[in-house]
Amino acid sequence: MKTTRWFAFLAAAFLVSESSIASELLIRGAKVYTLTSPNPMERTDVLVRNRMIVAVGKNLTAAAGAPIMDAANHPLTPGLWGGLSEVGVIEIPREGDTADASQGADSPPWHQQWRPEFDVTLAYNPRSSVVPITRIEGVTWTVLDPSSGDSIVGGQGAAVTLDGTYDAVLRGSRSLFVQLGGGIRKISNGSRAGQYMLLDQAIREARASGTSAEGALLHPAGREALLRYLDGGRVVFAVERAADILQLIAFVQRAGIKPVIAGGSEAWVVAKELARADIPVILDPLQNLPSGFDQLASRLDNAARLHQAGVRIAFSGGYPRGIRQPAGNAVAAGLPWNVALASITSTPAEIFGLGADRGRIAPGQIADLVLWDGDPLEVTTIAKQVWIAGQPVTMRSRQTVLRDRYLPRANPN
Amino acid sequence: MISQAVNNMNIKRSLCGSLLCAVASAALAAEPYPSTYKAPASPPTLIRHATVLTGTGARLDNADVLLADGLVRAVAAGLSAPDGAKVIDATGRWVTPGLIDVHSHMGVAAVPYTKSLDDANEDTDPVSAQVWAEHSIWPQDPAFATALAGGITTLQILPGSADLIGGRSVILKNVPAVTYQAMKLPDARYGVKMACGENPKGVFGSKHQAPSTRMGNVAGFRQAFIEAQTYQREWEKYQRDLAAYESEKGSKSGKGKEKDLQPPTPPKRNLKLETLVGVLKGETPVHVHCYRADEMATMLDLADEFNFRIAAFHHGVEAYKIADRLAEKGVCGALWADWWGFKLEAYDGIQENVAIVDRPANSCAMLHSDSAGTIQRLNQEAAKAMARGVHAGLNIPPERAIRWITSNPAKALGLSDRTGSLEVGKMGDLVVWNRDPFSVYARADLVFIDGALRFDRQHPREEPSSDFMLGQPGATEQP
């Protein structure tokens, strides 16, 4: 790609977006990873109109004056998801005033009330520096996860697009987040067995009519919120240990909940049971250490084994912008390459109810696209250009301007 | 008794030329907590037809490497195998020096992360120079084995960064062992860990004690080194008095006046100040946890004030802002590829940091892990940093970037003459990679330490090397 052609393209794109012409974009001759079939389409065109992909094929033409991007058969993928994250709800984790990801728990744990009505997306700030830092790496969406707090029920989260707009929450992706296991024993009064007891109590409260009883776990708003998730809503359970995963499978079948597992360090041990119950797992493929006693059987090939057993998997872990590195490592540990790419595009989109709009390159999908300078899962590959809803992202962040300030000069200080 | 001690002292001084050694040996006959590491005997090994990154900046295609007697014996094309040599065909594969991580807390903050194994920060006194990281090491930490599978052959275990001066580090060979002494690299110098910025002021400030500010941090360092200078002078005076006593005693011997002569009383030993005297004498490399450029500059001035040298800044997310100064001062930057923003002093991190720090002449940039996860993929961290540098227009071929995880960390640890590169006479520490190691798909096939094969991906151990993992369900070796 010649730099001059590149700037010409960007200039054209901005001219179009600033005018009121229906915006159209043609990406010509890319190696397109559609995620609708396992193999990429070589030297293929993608036509975008009004935020959407309208055609994928050979010899497509765009309206006169529309920007045309010559992709020189570089890889083109859907915009990546950044995993379960706190992008835009935490600017700096250790600066409390900038961190809005979870509810604190000031009351003694045993007397805690549960607040499933808590909605972390209300704290999302599209002007956070983390948003451009993340999206210029090809990560165009993420799921905000409130579960890092001190409560069994973290509250509700949802997917957001990282296009920098305020109206960023993606419809249909709302989920409830619950954590189970040894890490939160202290808030279940000494035994993880108490977690199921409390969940049962909360469900009875949500289903009951009349006013809340003395010592209830839930406020009226909490009862309403939880009830929505008992009617087939999506609940993401953070859980690691094989035995706990089996307890969870039994619990959700009793309660009528549609679960997603997050973490799942030992999920490979119960892969068959997960496949049978059709429960997807969001995991970190780099988790191979016995970081805690709930994770003694952590393995690098967790993803490969789950996939082989027929479990749907998506990846989350580390910095959202760096999600490609765990995916590449999953391939090195035996996962088929196209499944690894799906685990950061189409599969998470499906898990969060967004599959009709996102995660693939196909007509009718939102045009979240990334053009790469090499294998998208390779650590030495860099995003050449990112588009969100058909608009080219300015490939600039607080980090690139810092780089550009200090790169050019020998700096004696 | 005294003269015996003096004799010992003189011997030790001739070996290490050090007041530190002198002080230690005045009371103890030998270096305490000595290494018991010994490389097992292994046959000569000839690795053939590899792409070799030597760690000195060279790339040799279709080259051979000969290991024998624990050392690198030859690196060239077309070597012939000595009698009894094991020959490995590495066609299509890459060979690099064993990887070195200058910043690890494995063993001292071991997995599983539990209160019991949380031994990295003394955290009770901002100046804890008296503690030695090796006394916290749990050799059964399962993370040593996973790091070995990532090609790590040598690593520095540091105390944490809660304290201004966190204590002594130790350098280990990454071999399974029941005791840390059996991992301890023989004849390696201790380092000392220091920390500026948020951690010490936050940890002690929250206890309502000094330091609670950055200026309090610097005052704490200065006070500690002033005390060390005083202690150093006390011992120097003692040595002068002792020498005078010995000489007077000698000259008066036989004249019947020995009874009037009294030997000087040695100063009371102070473990904390002994470590700091080692720093003042230039014998103990100083490793400083520091993020911001302005604070690194303050630490450079502190080092000038007390006339010591900083071996490396660790983390240094703003090192790119003072890259030329670091190179001029001969101070290394031990950095991450892309960690940033988890606290305010890490807010200005950029992905070109390593490449920019590497740019000036006489630079010393390196990747470090600070993580039992990242240490398994130090090659990938170097690959990311290399790619960002290349993207920014800097010329960084793999043979240059490999130095960031081999010879440059060896330099920071004072081990350049022994390991970190594939040169004749260096330790036989090397990795055979299944492909270009600057790829996410690359895996270490074989890892040699002192000429002995310690990891073989095709023939994994049947049982985990860590006793902790032995007998745990599902806990087989990593794939």
Interface residues (C-beta under 8 A of the other chain):
Chain A: E91 I92 P93 R94 E95 S129 V130 I133 A242 E266 V269 L286 N288 L289 P290 S291 G292 F293 Q295 L296 A297 R299 L300 D301 Y319 R321 G322 R324 Q325 G328 N329 V331 A332 A333 G334 L377 E378 V379 T380 T381 I382 Q399 T400 L402 R403 Y406 L407 A410 N411 P412 N413
Chain B: V111 P112 Y113 T114 P142 A143 T146 E198 A293 A297 Y320 K321 I322 A323 D324 R325 D338 W339 W340 G341 F342 K343 L344 Y347 D348 G349 I350 Q351 E352 I356 P360 A372 G373 Q376 R377 Q380 A383 K384 M386 A387 R388 H391 A392 G393 F438 S439 V440 Y441 A442 R443 F468 M469 Q472 P473 G474 A475 Q478 P479
